[in-house]
Amino acid sequence: MHQNMKIAVVGGTGVAGKELLSILIQAQTPIENISVFASKNSAGSTINIEGYDVFVHTLEPKQLADFNIVFLAAGSAISRQIIEDHGIRGPIFIDKSSAFRMDEGVPLILAGTNDNALTRFDDRQIIASPNCAMTPFVPVLSSLLQFTSINHVDAVCLQSVSGAGKTGIDVLEQETRGLFTFKEPEENELFDRRIAFNLIPMIPTHGAMISDHTEEEWKVIDETHKILERSDFTISPTCIRTPTFHGHAASVTVHLKDDVSPDELRRALEQLNYVQLIDDPKQFQYPTHLDAIGEDDIFVGRIRNHPQSKKIISFYAVSDNLRIGAALNAYRIYDLIQQKIKSH
Ligand SMILES: NC(=O)c1ccc[n+]([C@@H]2O[C@H](COP(=O)([O-])OP(=O)(O)OC[C@H]3O[C@@H](n4cnc5c(N)ncnc54)[C@H](OP(=O)(O)O)[C@@H]3O)[C@@H](O)[C@H]2O)c1
């Protein structure tokens, strides 16, 4: 499979890019078909992925025109620049950044939840992968919508430092090591508070807010509505940076128009691709980050009705932000494109 595609990974030295390269190689994509691009800082170096030494190229304008598939994993500004350079009818771009997610002609695909939306893209041929904060809980909302309408969603998103890229991982590691040797953490550009042994209820920690909600919280609201193709319910997200390296969790309460029981929701979730239940309240079975890291599924548990209303249901969900929230979802989009090409 995927034998003849020429593939570029822009941002292949970052945490999401490296995870994607591993997934491509594990899926037997011929290594000679993959080219890796990054900033001038790492151009000319090699990175080791799954035992292969992969050369890193600098990105020159219009250089990507000869590729069939370009994965963009280098941030929104780079994605915008690349699309501007290539105009229309270039390669198919699978973009992990937020640059084009809300554009009307750009499908925003969470594989397993809205695969059908892949049919509608404009001449730029961009397909976007959603923000990693809401990927653990959107499939559950989609299942609830099979039963009834949603009135309101409260979502507390607990987000590991790798969601902020390799610098996030470095900062948590340095601060944690430093604190054990009684060193005061150095200032950094990413977090404006110490993250080691702390939680920061603001993502990003500095930046413009609209209606007192952060940019990340607006992504959760807008992208959830777009993926579910309905905006007739309100969402109150709180995005919190946690001192964990990998895995994003969400503690969610949904207010529904009609009663839905935990067993009804569990049965619906059992039908979904890429979702697993760890939810046996009597045996104290529930998911944690350690269940999700490195895995290909979203893990859901603690499903319960409010004690006074079966129209209110809560749950806890966790997934690997670098896989379901980024690289694996991008790969699954690539797989869907392959299937589409084959069926024509
Ligand atoms: N991390 C996650 O959980 C996650 C989840 C969903 C979406 N995303 C999205 O995925 C993208 C990458 O995020 P990340 O977390 O992997 O960040 P990262 O670890 O900071 O990596 C950034 C990558 O971009 C490259 N880059 C920077 N400037 C460049 C330039 N001018 N030209 C070409 N490449 C350049 C970097 O290359 P150097 O190594 O040379 O600096 C590096 O490969 C972002 O758009 C992010 O929003 C990330």
PDBQT file of the ligand as one rigid body, heavy atoms in Angstrom, charges set to zero:
ROOT
HETATM    1  N1  LIG A 401       2.229  18.666  19.588  1.00  0.00    +0.000 N 
HETATM    2  C1  LIG A 401       0.957  18.321  19.477  1.00  0.00    +0.000 C 
HETATM    3  O1  LIG A 401       0.382  17.612  20.327  1.00  0.00    +0.000 OA
HETATM    4  C2  LIG A 401       0.145  18.806  18.300  1.00  0.00    +0.000 A 
HETATM    5  C3  LIG A 401      -1.176  18.401  18.194  1.00  0.00    +0.000 A 
HETATM    6  C4  LIG A 401      -1.968  18.869  17.144  1.00  0.00    +0.000 A 
HETATM    7  C5  LIG A 401      -1.409  19.710  16.217  1.00  0.00    +0.000 A 
HETATM    8  N2  LIG A 401      -0.120  20.094  16.337  1.00  0.00    +0.000 N 
HETATM    9  C6  LIG A 401       0.407  21.003  15.325  1.00  0.00    +0.000 C 
HETATM   10  O2  LIG A 401       1.491  20.392  14.650  1.00  0.00    +0.000 OA
HETATM   11  C7  LIG A 401       2.428  21.392  14.235  1.00  0.00    +0.000 C 
HETATM   12  C8  LIG A 401       3.808  21.021  14.780  1.00  0.00    +0.000 C 
HETATM   13  O3  LIG A 401       3.758  21.032  16.182  1.00  0.00    +0.000 OA
HETATM   14  P1  LIG A 401       4.852  20.324  17.084  1.00  0.00    +0.000 P 
HETATM   15  O4  LIG A 401       4.211  20.179  18.397  1.00  0.00    +0.000 OA
HETATM   16  O5  LIG A 401       5.418  19.119  16.417  1.00  0.00    +0.000 OA
HETATM   17  O6  LIG A 401       5.976  21.486  17.173  1.00  0.00    +0.000 OA
HETATM   18  P2  LIG A 401       7.560  21.375  17.383  1.00  0.00    +0.000 P 
HETATM   19  O7  LIG A 401       7.916  20.164  18.155  1.00  0.00    +0.000 OA
HETATM   20  O8  LIG A 401       7.939  22.699  17.968  1.00  0.00    +0.000 OA
HETATM   21  O9  LIG A 401       8.147  21.244  15.911  1.00  0.00    +0.000 OA
HETATM   22  C9  LIG A 401       8.071  22.290  14.977  1.00  0.00    +0.000 C 
HETATM   23  C10 LIG A 401       8.622  21.833  13.660  1.00  0.00    +0.000 C 
HETATM   24  O10 LIG A 401       8.509  22.898  12.708  1.00  0.00    +0.000 OA
HETATM   25  C11 LIG A 401       9.790  23.080  12.079  1.00  0.00    +0.000 C 
HETATM   26  N3  LIG A 401       9.955  24.453  11.596  1.00  0.00    +0.000 N 
HETATM   27  C12 LIG A 401      10.002  25.593  12.331  1.00  0.00    +0.000 A 
HETATM   28  N4  LIG A 401      10.218  26.645  11.516  1.00  0.00    +0.000 NA
HETATM   29  C13 LIG A 401      10.310  26.156  10.245  1.00  0.00    +0.000 A 
HETATM   30  C14 LIG A 401      10.542  26.745   8.964  1.00  0.00    +0.000 A 
HETATM   31  N5  LIG A 401      10.724  28.054   8.826  1.00  0.00    +0.000 N 
HETATM   32  N6  LIG A 401      10.563  25.931   7.869  1.00  0.00    +0.000 NA
HETATM   33  C15 LIG A 401      10.371  24.585   7.994  1.00  0.00    +0.000 A 
HETATM   34  N7  LIG A 401      10.172  23.978   9.195  1.00  0.00    +0.000 NA
HETATM   35  C16 LIG A 401      10.130  24.758  10.299  1.00  0.00    +0.000 A 
HETATM   36  C17 LIG A 401      10.764  22.735  13.185  1.00  0.00    +0.000 C 
HETATM   37  O11 LIG A 401      12.056  22.518  12.630  1.00  0.00    +0.000 OA
HETATM   38  P3  LIG A 401      13.406  22.652  13.528  1.00  0.00    +0.000 P 
HETATM   39  O12 LIG A 401      13.561  21.358  14.251  1.00  0.00    +0.000 OA
HETATM   40  O13 LIG A 401      14.464  22.857  12.505  1.00  0.00    +0.000 OA
HETATM   41  O14 LIG A 401      13.212  23.812  14.450  1.00  0.00    +0.000 OA
HETATM   42  C18 LIG A 401      10.113  21.469  13.721  1.00  0.00    +0.000 C 
HETATM   43  O15 LIG A 401      10.359  20.397  12.838  1.00  0.00    +0.000 OA
HETATM   44  C19 LIG A 401       1.875  22.728  14.762  1.00  0.00    +0.000 C 
HETATM   45  O16 LIG A 401       1.134  23.347  13.754  1.00  0.00    +0.000 OA
HETATM   46  C20 LIG A 401       0.959  22.304  15.882  1.00  0.00    +0.000 C 
HETATM   47  O17 LIG A 401      -0.083  23.222  16.131  1.00  0.00    +0.000 OA
HETATM   48  C21 LIG A 401       0.700  19.665  17.337  1.00  0.00    +0.000 A 
ENDROOT
TORSDOF 0
